Amino acid sequence: MQSKIDSLRVEIEEALKGDVNREAFKAAREKYLSKKGIVPSLMTELRNFSPEERPVMGKLINEFKVWAEARFDEVEEGIKKAELEKKNSAEAVDVTMPGIRNNTGALHPITLVKKELIDILSGLGFEIFEGPEIETDYYNFTALNVPKDHPARDAQDTFYFSDDILLRTHTSPGQIRTMLSKKPPIKVIVPGRVFRCDDDATHTPMFHQMEGLLVDKNITLCHLYGMLDRLAKSLFSDDVKTRLRPSYFPFTEPSVEVDVTCCECGGSGCGLCKGTGWIEVLGAGMVNRNVLIECGLDPEEYSGFAFGIGLDRIAMLKYGMNNIHILFDNDIRTLKQFKKHDK
Ligand code: DAH
């Protein structure tokens, strides 16, 4: 038995010699150590020995089995280690290699202005409402106290789908849609795209506005003024001054034009403000009683203010652009400059 074991030991060492690969290793373990493998089968030979010899032989076989198992385990460790090293070196990262730069975009200046206004006005308690860009004549004009053939329609010529359906010329129809769908207190802003047949250095056929509407009991022009002053200070800077100038809009009475001190010269007069020290930023006023009545609200009980801001105009003022087309030319060099404003 001892000589048999000795030659098996040599045989096993032979099978595990050198850089044995995983397949050959598995086959060898199967051959020698599986249940019916050569080593466990040695036990069947015990029956050829006398009862006295059997324990001695059994011990010999067992010790050999323990040795063989340890030997296979040891070789397997080596194989695993070699495999891991191979995998690691194949995956090695060269930390000195230049990285792949991700080309991130920047928000468009109009989006920046819109986000900022929403931020300020939602902080003042205004909710956002969005109306359709394709409107009916009723919401865009008639309900806003601009009946057919009213001269004010000339200032807002637009694109018609039919006599009655058009691309909205302003976000003011959002006022009507909110007043018809909810009862006061109403406090909404309506951002969106609007359209007019205009095209020059300061006008494009599509541009952006944000409407504001507040309707409640006892609302006065002072509320409007206080709110707009806060808005202008948050939007430009705390030392900006605001003034209201009498104006005319069919849907407000009284109507005002809102000016802020020039962001370029601070009010002393320059090219941007045409020497006046003031820059017009938006139109506003107290909701015309005809509009309240049209929306089913009693003007004796409720009053409100409304305002309409041109987002493109604010973007031009804030970022110092003199031609509105810069906003729509999609020149990547222009847009890239706005990365720093994108918080
Ligand atoms: N809708 C007006 C325009 O597009 C802007 C405007 C003026 C809106 C006065 C208002 C307002 O709500 O009260 O020219």
Residues whose N, C-alpha, C, O or C-beta is under 5 A from the ligand:
A	BS01	DAH	T169 H170 S172 G212 F249 T252 G283 A284 G285 A306 F307 G308
